[in-house]
Amino acid sequence: MKENCKFDERQLWGRGEVYKHMILVMGGLLILDGILKDGGVIWAGSFDSSMIILMISGMVGSVEMICRNVYMSRGNQNKWVVYLMGIISTISLVRIVIELIFQKYSLIASSQLNDKGFLFVIDVCMLVIFVVFIIKSANTKRIEKEENL
């Protein structure tokens, strides 16, 4: 193991397990996408479907890493990235919902996700990561507080 690695052995092992699960999820989604396309169902453009598959796999992996306490390194210096991602995805999601309500936009055009639908899915994935991170952080702080009593 590298000397300058910021993760301990438990975290490295846990991250490896999560990456394995992410590959399985991605493979399953790619197979499902292929089956749908062979059946004539085009749910999104090729770029959009690929990006959504990557984002969903990343979301599943991120949530699992957060739950296993292996998302951040021992120092947790990069929490601001998660907070920034949560703020940006919340703003974008609110903007999309407002446009859907007041300007009568749709997330689907010609039986496919349009640009707004694509962004909506990506924003929801990022928001799920953020919410799980916040819940796990609050729970960890609560447990540490109870242990110190």
Secondary structure, DSSP 4 states (H G I P E B T S, - for coil): --TT-SS-HHHHHHHHHHHHHHHHHHHHHHHHHHHHHHTT---S-HHHHHHHHHHHHHHHHHHHHHHTT-SS-TT-TTHHHHHHHHHHHHHHHHHHHHHHHHS---SEETTEE-HHHHHHHHHHHHHHHHHHHHHHHHHHHHHHHHHH-
